[in-house]
Amino acid sequence: MATSKGVALVTGASAGIGAVYADRLAKRGYDLVLVARDVGRMAALGERLRDETGVAINVIPADLTMDGDVAKIEQRLGVGDITLLVNNAGMSLKGGILENGAPDLSRIIALNVTAPTRLASAAVKAFVAKGAGAIINLSSVLALAPEMFEGVYSGTKAYLLNLSQAMAAQLKDKGVYIQAVLPGATRTDLWEKAGRDVNSFPQGFLMEVGDMVDAALVGFDRRETVTIPPLADEGQFQVMQQARLAMAPHLSKSEVPPRYRKQAVI
C-alpha cells in the first residue's frame, strides 16, 4: 500500500484504543510512530501492520509519566514529519481521591494531563510552522458527567476537552485541526487495571473498542471538534454547547449581581 497520509504518532499504542487507532490509521495509509511502555506488544503490532499494509512503523518505548521520556517524544514531534498526533495514553485509579495518596495522584495527572499537554504543544508548533496537521485528544464522556465517577479521572478528561476546544478555536485559521473524542465505557484493559471487572457492567453499557474508534474516525473525517461515539442524539450536546456559549458574555462583570449582595438584616 502506498503511503499518502503522512505520519501518525500514537501514544498508548500497545493495547486497547491506541492499538486500534494504529490498526485503522495504517490501513488508511499512515506511516506510524508507536509510543508506549510495552515494547514487546508494540513490536508485535508493528510487525503485523507492516505485513498487512506495507506502511513504515517505528516503535519508541516511553513511560509518559517520566519527564525524560516525554521530552524524548517532544523531540520526535519537533522533527517536523508528523502529520497527526493521537494523544491516547492514559490511566484511571483504583478508587478515588480518598483511597489514593500523593504518588498515584501525581502519576495520573502526569499521564492524563501533563504529557498530552506537552505533546500537543510540541506538535502544534510544528503544525503551525507548516500550516497543516491534526491532533486527536482522547477525553471521556465523564468530562460532561463528573458525578458519575471519581473526580480525579473525570477531571483530567474534562481538562483535555477544555484544552481541545480552546486549541480548536485558536488554531482553526492556521491549518490545524483538533478533535476531542469522548468515549463512554469501552471494552479495554483500563478497567482491569483500575480493579473493575468488565463482565460486571450491565448489558449494553460497554462499547467494543473497534466500534468506538471507527465512530471516532467518522467524526475525524467530518472535522468535528467534539466527537461522542455513544451519543445518539447530537442535539443534546449542541443544546449544552449553545447554553454554555450564551452564558459566556456574562461570566465576567465589574459589579457583583444582586443575588450575591448582602441583604439587610431586619
C-alpha positions, 0 to 999 in steps of 0.5 A: 500500500502506498503511503499518502497520509503522512505520519501518525504518532500514537501514544498508548499504542500497545493495547486497547484504543491506541492499538486500534487507532494504529490498526485503522490509521495504517490501513488508511495509509499512515506511516506510524510512530508507536509510543508506549511502555510495552515494547514487546506488544508494540513490536508485535503490532508493528510487525503485523501492520507492516505485513498487512499494509506495507506502511513504515512503523517505528516503535519508541518505548516511553513511560509518559509519566517520566519527564525524560521520556516525554521530552524524548517524544517532544523531540520526535514531534519537533522533527517536523514529519508528523502529520497527526498526533493521537494523544491516547495514553492514559490511566484511571485509579483504583478508587478515588481521591480518598483511597489514593495518596500523593504518588498515584495522584501525581502519576495520573495527572502526569499521564492524563494531563501533563504529557498530552499537554506537552505533546500537543504543544510540541506538535502544534508548533510544528503544525503551525510552522507548516500550516497543516496537521491534526491532533486527536485528544482522547477525553471521556464522556465523564468530562460532561458527567463528573458525578458519575465517577471519581473526580480525579479521572473525570477531571483530567478528561474534562481538562483535555476537552477544555484544552481541545476546544480552546486549541480548536478555536485558536488554531482553526485559521492556521491549518490545524485541526483538533478533535476531542473524542469522548468515549463512554465505557469501552471494552479495554484493559483500563478497567482491569487495571483500575480493579473493575471487572468488565463482565460486571457492567450491565448489558449494553453499557460497554462499547467494543473498542473497534466500534468506538474508534471507527465512530471516532474516525467518522467524526475525524473525517467530518472535522468535528471538534467534539466527537461522542461515539455513544451519543445518539442524539447530537442535539443534546450536546449542541443544546449544552454547547449553545447554553454554555456559549450564551452564558459566556458574555456574562461570566465576567462583570465589574459589579457583583449581581444582586443575588450575591449582595448582602441583604439587610438584616431586619 
